[in-house]
Amino acid sequence: MNNELNSFWRKYFKLDWRFGLILLLIVCGIRFLFVLKANVENNYSAISYIMIFSALTPFIFLSKKGRKEIGLVNPRHKIELLYAFFIGVLIASALFLIGYLLYANTINNWYVYIGNSYLIPEGVAGKEKFIYFLIFATTGMIFSPIGEELFFRGIVHQSFSNSVGEQKASLIDSSAFAITHLSHFGIVYVSGVWKFLWIPSLIWMVGMFVSSLAFFHYRKRSGSIVGAI
């Protein structure tokens, strides 16, 4: 465990639950505030810096051995990547269906609220609006999983795993992941007023928690962090 951090950080920390908690409080705390601010301003540009930093954390703090421990290796079972992809599609589709059946196109639907939080210029419609959607969706699907999984299922998970074991660490990083996403939906900003949507946010957080457990499962099954991404 002492060799998992690089030589500089090894002088001050161990890769244990204390280090993991510090990372969660700093990175997730800043991200939480930035997302709330973005929901007011409809500008998510600052979030990209958080995602970049999250993706870089294994390279900033970990040694070569540490990066290998968190799964920065070639997948041993590549077929599991295919399974992981379809499970991801299934979970996202289930969340979409639940949200639509319960709340239709109201702001109580997490996907509707998050979709409306992105600023698309007035007068844009049809083909141009679809292009904007592709830009936002593609950017999100590329950068968010890399940043989030290298952080949550990578360095944070390994920090707690070294102290409490794999299963408990998975519950901790999944809980942190779910709470962090409360800033994206649950605490909502509508017509100049902040609201907390109790029941919809609970469903949303359960969805994020279950998704996280699936991400960890496919990290283990594939033998690589790529399975989670």
C-alpha positions as CSV (number, residue, x, y, z in Angstrom):
1,M,0.0,0.0,0.0
2,N,2.9,2.4,0.8
3,N,4.1,2.1,-2.8
4,E,0.8,3.0,-4.4
5,L,1.3,6.7,-4.0
6,N,4.1,8.4,-5.9
7,S,7.2,9.4,-4.0
8,F,6.2,13.0,-3.4
9,W,2.8,12.3,-1.9
10,R,4.0,9.2,0.0
11,K,5.9,11.6,2.4
12,Y,2.6,13.0,3.5
13,F,-0.2,10.4,3.0
14,K,-1.0,6.8,2.8
15,L,-3.5,5.5,0.2
16,D,-6.2,4.8,2.8
17,W,-9.6,5.9,3.9
18,R,-8.3,9.3,5.1
19,F,-6.8,10.1,1.7
20,G,-9.9,8.9,0.0
21,L,-12.1,11.1,2.2
22,I,-9.9,14.2,1.6
23,L,-10.2,13.6,-2.2
24,L,-14.0,13.3,-1.9
25,L,-14.5,16.4,0.2
26,I,-12.3,18.6,-2.0
27,V,-13.2,17.3,-5.5
28,C,-16.9,16.5,-4.9
29,G,-17.4,19.6,-2.8
30,I,-16.1,21.9,-5.5
31,R,-18.0,20.0,-8.2
32,F,-21.2,20.2,-6.2
33,L,-21.0,24.0,-5.9
34,F,-19.9,24.4,-9.5
35,V,-22.9,22.4,-10.8
36,L,-25.4,24.4,-8.6
37,K,-23.9,27.5,-10.0
38,A,-24.1,26.1,-13.6
39,N,-27.8,25.4,-13.1
40,V,-28.3,29.0,-12.4
41,E,-26.2,30.3,-15.2
42,N,-26.8,27.5,-17.8
43,N,-23.1,27.3,-18.3
44,Y,-21.3,24.1,-17.6
45,S,-17.9,25.1,-18.9
46,A,-16.4,25.1,-15.3
47,I,-17.4,21.5,-14.8
48,S,-15.1,20.4,-17.6
49,Y,-12.1,21.5,-15.5
50,I,-13.4,19.3,-12.6
51,M,-13.7,16.3,-14.9
52,I,-10.2,16.9,-16.3
53,F,-8.8,17.1,-12.8
54,S,-10.7,14.0,-11.8
55,A,-9.3,12.1,-14.7
56,L,-5.8,13.2,-13.9
57,T,-5.9,12.3,-10.2
58,P,-4.4,8.8,-10.7
59,F,-1.5,10.3,-12.6
60,I,-1.0,13.1,-10.1
61,F,-1.1,11.0,-7.0
62,L,-0.3,7.4,-7.8
63,S,2.8,5.5,-8.8
64,K,2.9,3.1,-11.7
65,K,2.0,0.3,-9.3
66,G,-0.9,2.3,-7.9
67,R,-2.3,3.0,-11.3
68,K,-2.1,-0.7,-12.1
69,E,-3.9,-1.4,-8.8
70,I,-6.9,0.8,-9.7
71,G,-7.3,-1.0,-13.0
72,L,-5.4,1.2,-15.5
73,V,-4.4,-1.9,-17.4
74,N,-5.7,-3.7,-20.5
75,P,-8.9,-5.6,-19.9
76,R,-8.3,-9.3,-19.2
77,H,-11.8,-10.2,-20.4
78,K,-12.8,-8.0,-23.3
79,I,-16.2,-9.6,-23.7
80,E,-17.2,-8.0,-20.4
81,L,-16.8,-4.6,-22.0
82,L,-19.6,-5.5,-24.3
83,Y,-21.8,-6.6,-21.4
84,A,-20.9,-3.5,-19.5
85,F,-22.0,-1.3,-22.5
86,F,-25.4,-3.0,-22.7
87,I,-25.9,-2.9,-19.0
88,G,-25.2,0.9,-19.1
89,V,-27.7,1.3,-21.9
90,L,-30.2,-0.8,-19.9
91,I,-29.8,1.3,-16.8
92,A,-30.0,4.6,-18.6
93,S,-33.1,3.4,-20.5
94,A,-34.8,2.2,-17.3
95,L,-34.1,5.6,-15.6
96,F,-35.6,7.3,-18.7
97,L,-38.7,5.1,-18.6
98,I,-39.3,5.5,-14.9
99,G,-38.9,9.2,-15.1
100,Y,-41.3,9.5,-18.1
101,L,-43.9,7.2,-16.6
102,L,-43.9,9.0,-13.2
103,Y,-43.3,12.6,-14.2
104,A,-43.7,12.9,-18.0
105,N,-42.1,16.1,-19.3
106,T,-42.2,18.1,-16.0
107,I,-39.1,19.2,-14.1
108,N,-39.7,16.3,-11.6
109,N,-38.3,14.2,-14.4
110,W,-34.5,14.2,-13.9
111,Y,-33.6,14.0,-17.6
112,V,-36.0,16.9,-18.4
113,Y,-34.5,19.1,-15.7
114,I,-30.9,18.3,-16.7
115,G,-31.7,18.7,-20.4
116,N,-33.2,22.1,-19.8
117,S,-30.1,23.2,-17.7
118,Y,-28.0,23.3,-20.9
119,L,-28.3,26.6,-22.7
120,I,-29.3,26.4,-26.3
121,P,-29.7,29.7,-28.1
122,E,-33.3,30.9,-28.7
123,G,-34.5,30.3,-32.2
124,V,-32.6,27.1,-32.6
125,A,-34.8,24.3,-33.7
126,G,-35.0,21.2,-35.9
127,K,-31.8,20.0,-37.4
128,E,-29.7,22.7,-35.7
129,K,-31.1,21.7,-32.3
130,F,-30.3,18.1,-33.0
131,I,-26.7,19.1,-33.7
132,Y,-26.5,20.9,-30.4
133,F,-27.8,17.8,-28.7
134,L,-25.2,15.6,-30.4
135,I,-22.4,17.9,-29.3
136,F,-23.6,18.0,-25.6
137,A,-24.3,14.2,-25.5
138,T,-21.1,13.1,-27.2
139,T,-19.0,15.4,-25.0
140,G,-20.8,14.1,-21.9
141,M,-20.5,10.5,-22.9
142,I,-16.7,10.8,-23.6
143,F,-15.4,13.0,-20.8
144,S,-17.8,12.3,-17.9
145,P,-17.2,8.5,-17.7
146,I,-13.4,8.9,-18.0
147,G,-13.2,11.6,-15.3
148,E,-15.8,10.0,-12.9
149,E,-14.6,6.4,-13.2
150,L,-10.9,7.1,-12.8
151,F,-11.9,9.1,-9.7
152,F,-14.7,7.2,-8.1
153,R,-14.0,3.6,-9.1
154,G,-10.3,4.3,-9.4
155,I,-8.4,6.2,-6.8
156,V,-11.2,6.8,-4.3
157,H,-12.3,3.2,-4.4
158,Q,-8.7,1.9,-3.9
159,S,-8.2,4.3,-1.0
160,F,-11.1,3.0,0.9
161,S,-10.5,-0.6,-0.3
162,N,-7.1,-0.6,1.4
163,S,-8.8,0.2,4.7
164,V,-12.2,-1.5,4.7
165,G,-12.1,-4.0,1.8
166,E,-13.6,-4.1,-1.7
167,Q,-17.3,-4.5,-1.0
168,K,-17.5,-1.8,1.7
169,A,-15.4,0.5,-0.5
170,S,-17.8,0.0,-3.3
171,L,-20.7,1.0,-1.1
172,I,-18.8,4.1,0.0
173,D,-17.8,5.3,-3.5
174,S,-21.3,4.5,-4.8
175,S,-22.8,6.6,-2.0
176,A,-20.5,9.5,-2.8
177,F,-21.3,9.2,-6.5
178,A,-25.1,9.4,-5.7
179,I,-24.8,12.3,-3.4
180,T,-22.6,14.2,-5.8
181,H,-25.3,13.8,-8.5
182,L,-27.8,15.4,-6.2
183,S,-26.4,18.7,-7.5
184,H,-27.4,17.7,-11.0
185,F,-30.9,16.9,-10.0
186,G,-32.8,17.0,-6.7
187,I,-31.7,20.5,-5.6
188,V,-33.3,22.4,-8.5
189,Y,-33.3,26.0,-9.6
190,V,-36.6,26.9,-11.3
191,S,-37.9,30.4,-12.1
192,G,-35.3,32.0,-9.8
193,V,-36.2,29.8,-6.8
194,W,-34.3,26.9,-5.3
195,K,-36.4,23.8,-4.6
196,F,-35.7,20.3,-3.2
197,L,-37.7,17.6,-4.9
198,W,-37.8,14.9,-2.2
199,I,-39.3,11.8,-3.9
200,P,-37.9,12.4,-7.4
201,S,-34.4,13.1,-6.0
202,L,-34.6,9.9,-3.9
203,I,-35.4,7.8,-7.0
204,W,-32.6,9.6,-8.9
205,M,-30.0,8.9,-6.2
206,V,-31.0,5.3,-5.9
207,G,-30.5,5.1,-9.7
208,M,-27.1,6.6,-9.4
209,F,-26.2,4.3,-6.5
210,V,-27.2,1.2,-8.4
211,S,-25.4,2.4,-11.5
212,S,-22.3,2.8,-9.5
213,L,-22.5,-0.8,-8.2
214,A,-22.8,-2.0,-11.8
215,F,-19.7,0.1,-12.8
216,F,-17.7,-1.5,-10.0
217,H,-19.0,-5.0,-11.0
218,Y,-17.7,-4.6,-14.5
219,R,-14.4,-3.1,-13.4
220,K,-13.9,-6.4,-11.6
221,R,-15.3,-8.6,-14.3
222,S,-13.2,-7.0,-17.0
223,G,-10.1,-6.7,-14.9
224,S,-9.8,-3.1,-15.9
225,I,-11.2,0.4,-15.1
226,V,-12.2,0.4,-18.7
227,G,-15.1,-1.9,-17.8
228,A,-16.5,0.8,-15.5
229,I,-15.9,3.6,-18.1
